[in-house]
Amino acid sequence: MFSFGNESGNKVFGSENISIYVDDEIIQLPEEEQQPYIDEEDRTQVPVRFVSEALGGDVSWDGEKQKIEIERDDDLLVLHIGDNNYTLNGTEMEMDTAPTITDNDRTMVPLRFVSEGLGEDVDWNSEERSVYIETTEDNPGEEPDTDNPDEDESNDTDESDIDPEEISKEKALVTAGTLNVRDGPGTDNENFDQVHEGDVFEILERHTIEEDVDYKEWIMINITGDIDAGEDGGGDEVVEGWISTDFVKIIEPKSPEEDESGEPDETDEEEDSRPFRPVDPEPDDEPDDDVAGSPDDYSGAIGELTIGANSLNVRKGPGLEYPSITQVDEGESYEIFAKSKAGNHPEYDEWIKFKLDDGSIGWSAAEYIKETNYNNNLDEVNFIEYSENSRNTEIRLGPIKRTPINDFSMDNPDRFVFDLKDISLADNIEEEIAVNSNTVNKIRTGERSEDNSSRITLDLNKKEHYTIRWENSHLVIRTFEDGPLIDTKIIIDPGHGGSDTGARGSGGLAEKEVVLDVSLMVRDMLEELGADVRMTRETDKEVSLDSRVDFATENDGDVFVSVHANAHPSSSIKGTETFYSSNRNPMDFELAQNLQDSLLNNLGTINRGVKDRNFRVIRYATMPAALVEIAFLSNADEEELLKDDGFRKKSAEGIVQGLLNYHRNNDMTSR
């Protein structure tokens, strides 16, 4: 949300009740906000926040120049308070009215000129005193969105992707690219969220509207219970909404054919995605010394499986959020390389990694594996080995199932501690293992009956940094003398600032304050890890969009991250989302995905996805760039979270972890 102030205090010329519809959806502004009105020139003036929320524009304010910049996709509008002249993509144009600032310090812009400048069709109904805006881009309404090129590359989600064997109720598989979710059956009810093609929901209720010619049949779903989205952090909360059956496929309960996950090749490694810890920037580096190499029994494949369902999806990682890379059929057998209990959905809490006939590696849910034969007991550690090179000491243990890890550091003496949930120690594991490397003095082991875990403790010679990652069924811990982000230069961009407060919650919390606090925490954490961090602002000051881009370019950053808090006209909307621009660097999506994944893992918020937008600060950046929206200030619950220092710290840790994960896979300094 945007509400820009000025000392001049221009007057409001009218206070008529004006209704505004975008694609037949009425736009409701909060009661405390300045409402639309008709000015002296018979033009509808709207709060500039309307442009950002209802039309998807990115708005910036230059208080000194009294200048408003509105950007969406490839269009840039520049307007000035009190000036009838404006520019559209650099071309000077004229209107018969001008932007103004009201007595209650709200910036208002002429609706027709702004909307048409962004490419929308605008109509005025004088009898209804209503403005109707029809977007000329893909309509996120009841019609399918067919513009996503990725939607046509595979047929990953079909009736075979659902698990009717496990659930007795009907399911709805969304077939539209983007489908509105409403607070009641029928298009006259308010749209408060959207679902997307391939999403699957349990049907809670049905309703028929006889008089509705276009959309008669409606179903109620729980939008937090999306089978294909996994656990988005919504916990047990039920958020009910209605969607039209014209754009779903009804799945009846029947024999199993389901939706699971996999990984690209046998050298691919997923980062352990628990709370903040450094990640090795050079995962493929081999130790110089081969100390007590892994026994042959513990290397390579750890068993064999037989598939138990036809058209079973093999995914890129252990969870429903990963894309399907292929399908396998009942009776086929493959070698097993890892087992994970860290599933992303209560129905699919165990996943198995296996090698396909073409040599690629993927994951499927264990519920649809008919038979598994393991070479070893994956519930206990059978070996621990260590090695050292010029930069780190590596501790390797296993083979075990992938399990939650509680990791932390302690002082007096300095040590790193790792508790492995539901894992025991084999009889051959010693209680103490001497290491005597630059960073590690010794390894101590023990079992904890109080929480059914095993503890691995590294007594340190030097307390620096460590990383954790899984390599198939082996857990690998590395300790570093130097920070893993040494020689990297990272640009952190706290959004808004000065008179540009950004969004403001109903409790008064301003976006500019939240994102600056989080960004300063990010800076401190990154600097501790060796990064050279440059910030577009470190105080509450105004910075234009172009100045932010110029700053990043002049400082020759390796990556650019813009930090924001979100807002929406509907106060029920909440969650975390991250943006990238597909018109730019091909690494932008990967950066955005790493940031989104780590934020979700740290915050437990609802996953609103990684989205393609041409916001100016990320579109014109000359290095990989992403924009994160931590949570919604317009949602009362999330505003309270954003007030909390602990939540802000977790947000910062999530951003740092995302950058570390990105650096591990791509090396920021090699661009």
C-alpha positions, 0 to 999 in steps of 0.5 A: 500500500502507498500513502504519500504525504506533503505539506501543501494539503490540497482540497478534496473536491467531491465525496460521492460514493464511487464504485470501481470494478476491475474485471467485474470485481468490485474493489473495496478500499479500507474505510480509513483510506481516502475513498475515490471522488470526482474532481473539478474536471469531472475525473475520478481520482483514486488513492495511488495505493489502488494502482499498486493493489488493484492494477498490479503497478509498482509505485514510487514517490519522490517527495522533493520533486513531488513525483510519482512513478508507476511501473507495470511490466514494460510501461512506466508512467511519471506524474507530478503533483498539480501538473497536467503533463505526464510521460508514458514510456518517455513520451510527453502527454497531457491530461485535463486534470492532475494528481493531487494530495488531499487534506488527510495527506493522501496522494490521488491520481486520475484513474482513467489516465493511469489505467489507460496508460497501463493498457487497460480499458476504462468505462464510466457508468453515470447512472451507477456512478461506477467505473469499469476497468477491463484488463487487457492482459490475461484475466485472473478470473474464471477463465483459464490462463493459457499464457504460461509456456511451462503449462504445455511442456508436460502433463504432470498433473492429471487424474493419475496424480491424485491419491483416491486410495488414501482419501474417500472424498471427491477431489477437484483438480484445477484445469484453469491457469488461474482461477478465482476463489470467492467467499461464496458461490457465484460471481457476485461474491468477492474474490479473495484468493486464486488457485492455479492449474494442477492444484488439487483440493478436497471438495467440502460442499456443492452448490447449484445456482439455477439462474446463473447462465454462465457458471451454475455449479460451484464447490467449496474447498479448503484452500490451505489443504492443496494436495499439490502445494504441500504444507505451506505453513498454514498449519491446521487452519481451514480457509474455505472458498468457492470455485466454479466447476467449469474449470476443474476436473472432479476426481472420484475415489478409486485405485491409487495413482498419485503425485510425488517427487524427484531430483535431477541426477545422482550428484544432485544434493538438496540443502537441508532446509532447516533454520539458518546455517551457512552452506558450503559455497563449493560443494564439489570440492574433494578433500585432500586427504582420504582418511578412513574412506567409507566402507564399500557397504555404505557407498552407492546404492543402499537397496532396491525398490519395486513400484506399486502404482501405475503412472506414479510421478517421479519428482525432482525432490522429496516433496509435492512442491517439486516438479515431476520429471517423469512417471514410472509404472507398477512392477518396475524395479530401481536402485535406492539412494536415499530415504527421507522422512521430511515430507511436505504433506501429511499424507506423503511424509516419507519419500524414496530417492532412486536411479532411473534406467537413463541414469537420472535420479528422482523421488517418489512417495513411499506410499506407492512403493510396493516393496523395499529392500535395504542393505542397512538399517537406516535408523542408525548411524553405521559409520563416522569419518572425517577429512581435512583440506586447506579450507575446511574439515569435513565430517561424514556419517551414515547411511541414515534416512533423512531426518529433522536435525536440531543444530546449534553452537555452544560455548565454554568449550566452543562446540557445534552440536547436531541432534538427529531425530529418531536416529540411534548409533550402531554398536561400532560407533565410538564415543570419542573420535580424535580429529585434531584438524585446524578447526575440530579437536574431536567428535563426541557421540551419544544417544538421548532417550528423552527425545529419541535422538542421537547427538553428534558434538564437534569440539572445536579448536576454532569457532568459525562457520559450519555447513550441513547438507545431505549427499544421498543417505549421508549427512555431511558437516563441514567447518570453515576457517573463513566465511562461506561468503568471502569475496561476494558482494551483495546488494540489499535494498530495503523498500520505500523510506522517508515520506514513502512509507509503503504499506501500513497495517491497520495497527499503524505499522509501516512497511518502511520500518519493518523492511529496514530493520530486517535488512539491517539484520540481513546485513549483519548476518551476511557480514559475519559470513564474509560477504561485502554488503552494500545497502541502498539505504541504512536510514529512514530516507527516500530513495527513487527506484532508478537510484536503487538500480544505479546504486547496485550497478555502481557497486558492481554487486553479485546479487541484488535483493529487495526486501518488502512487506505486502498488502492486499485489499482483502485483509484475509490474504496472507503469506510469503511471495518472491518476485523475479523478472523473466526478461532478464538474467536467467539466474533470477528465478533460481535466486527467487526460488532459493529465497522463497524456500528458505523464508517459508522454512523459517517463517512457516507462512503460507506459500504464495509462490515465486512470481514473474513481474517486471518491477523496475528494481529487478528488471533493470538490475545488472546482476541476478535480482529478486524481490521478497514480500515477507508477509502481509501488513494488511492482515492483522495476524501477520501485522502482529508477526511483523511487529515481533523482533523474533519474527523479523530475525527469522525473516532475516535468517531466511533471506541469508539462508536463501542467499547461501543456498543460491551461492552454493549452487551457482557461486555468486562471484562467477557471473 
